[in-house]
Amino acid sequence: MVGVVASPRKGMNTDTFVTKVLEGAQSMGATVEKIYLNDLEIKPCQACSKSPAPAFCFYNDGMEKIYKALETADVMVIGTPAYYYSISAQLKLVIDRSNCLVEMVKLPDGKVEFRHRIAKKKKGIFIWVSDFSRNMDLALGMISLWFKDANIELTEVFAVTDADRGEGAKNRVELLHKAFELGASFARVSENQNGSV
Ligand SMILES: Cc1cc2nc3c(=O)[nH]c(=O)nc-3n(C[C@H](O)[C@H](O)[C@H](O)COP(=O)(O)O)c2cc1C
């Protein structure tokens, strides 16, 4: 299971919830990894309109870590704070740089088909952390499009609202427990299916 933290704030709300899910999976024996997007140098997509195949992009930078995770993980946990009702810029960079994960193939009958260049199918948990916002439509729209290209099935959506109220989301015991259980349940399912997460 690979967790991706798209908030620049280590140890804060998004990080805490991604970590809880990973801890749940780990408690069931799963191998877990956490990636902080803010630590990676990722160049924005340059819209070069050329196929980088066999690579996923002409640029060799922090995205290599993400491409590798997409090729190997069974479960991706993507956590982002709500920025302008949507997602953080760190995550948007990753999404734009996924543009070449799908290729257009011309079929003998002249029709066109889009194919995944990453064959590995993954399950996806999307964690969205907001303060006052309730409407996830913008974030979910974007995540759904990205998951499709990255060959991730959107399996679970975990929303944390009112994140900055009271003592903050990282002290919400019930929600944290739910996140832990979520991670554990994904590890259980994967274990039954193929023994790894
Ligand atoms: C640039 C920016 C934009 C934000 N936009 C929203 C928003 O549209 N809706 C909302 O509820 N909170 C918004 N917030 C608040 C964050 O979503 C909130 O503080 C969240 O808990 C941050 O997560 P973190 O602790 O993991 O960094 C925004 C914060 C920043 C810095």
PDBQT file of the ligand as one rigid body, heavy atoms in Angstrom, charges set to zero:
ROOT
HETATM    1  C1  LIG A 201      -4.611  27.791  -0.507  1.00  0.00    +0.000 C 
HETATM    2  C2  LIG A 201      -5.644  27.229   0.430  1.00  0.00    +0.000 A 
HETATM    3  C3  LIG A 201      -6.941  27.059  -0.030  1.00  0.00    +0.000 A 
HETATM    4  C4  LIG A 201      -7.922  26.505   0.814  1.00  0.00    +0.000 A 
HETATM    5  N1  LIG A 201      -9.188  26.335   0.330  1.00  0.00    +0.000 NA
HETATM    6  C5  LIG A 201     -10.119  25.740   1.119  1.00  0.00    +0.000 A 
HETATM    7  C6  LIG A 201     -11.440  25.491   0.638  1.00  0.00    +0.000 A 
HETATM    8  O1  LIG A 201     -11.799  25.796  -0.493  1.00  0.00    +0.000 OA
HETATM    9  N2  LIG A 201     -12.320  24.882   1.472  1.00  0.00    +0.000 N 
HETATM   10  C7  LIG A 201     -11.984  24.522   2.764  1.00  0.00    +0.000 A 
HETATM   11  O2  LIG A 201     -12.821  23.963   3.468  1.00  0.00    +0.000 OA
HETATM   12  N3  LIG A 201     -10.740  24.729   3.244  1.00  0.00    +0.000 NA
HETATM   13  C8  LIG A 201      -9.803  25.322   2.454  1.00  0.00    +0.000 A 
HETATM   14  N4  LIG A 201      -8.523  25.508   2.932  1.00  0.00    +0.000 N 
HETATM   15  C9  LIG A 201      -8.201  24.988   4.275  1.00  0.00    +0.000 C 
HETATM   16  C10 LIG A 201      -7.568  23.598   4.242  1.00  0.00    +0.000 C 
HETATM   17  O3  LIG A 201      -8.285  22.699   3.430  1.00  0.00    +0.000 OA
HETATM   18  C11 LIG A 201      -7.532  23.029   5.661  1.00  0.00    +0.000 C 
HETATM   19  O4  LIG A 201      -6.785  23.912   6.475  1.00  0.00    +0.000 OA
HETATM   20  C12 LIG A 201      -6.961  21.627   5.765  1.00  0.00    +0.000 C 
HETATM   21  O5  LIG A 201      -7.160  21.155   7.084  1.00  0.00    +0.000 OA
HETATM   22  C13 LIG A 201      -5.475  21.620   5.481  1.00  0.00    +0.000 C 
HETATM   23  O6  LIG A 201      -5.001  20.307   5.542  1.00  0.00    +0.000 OA
HETATM   24  P1  LIG A 201      -3.537  19.977   6.114  1.00  0.00    +0.000 P 
HETATM   25  O7  LIG A 201      -3.617  20.202   7.605  1.00  0.00    +0.000 OA
HETATM   26  O8  LIG A 201      -3.298  18.573   5.783  1.00  0.00    +0.000 OA
HETATM   27  O9  LIG A 201      -2.575  20.900   5.432  1.00  0.00    +0.000 OA
HETATM   28  C14 LIG A 201      -7.572  26.101   2.138  1.00  0.00    +0.000 A 
HETATM   29  C15 LIG A 201      -6.249  26.285   2.579  1.00  0.00    +0.000 A 
HETATM   30  C16 LIG A 201      -5.288  26.847   1.742  1.00  0.00    +0.000 A 
HETATM   31  C17 LIG A 201      -3.873  27.018   2.237  1.00  0.00    +0.000 C 
ENDROOT
TORSDOF 0
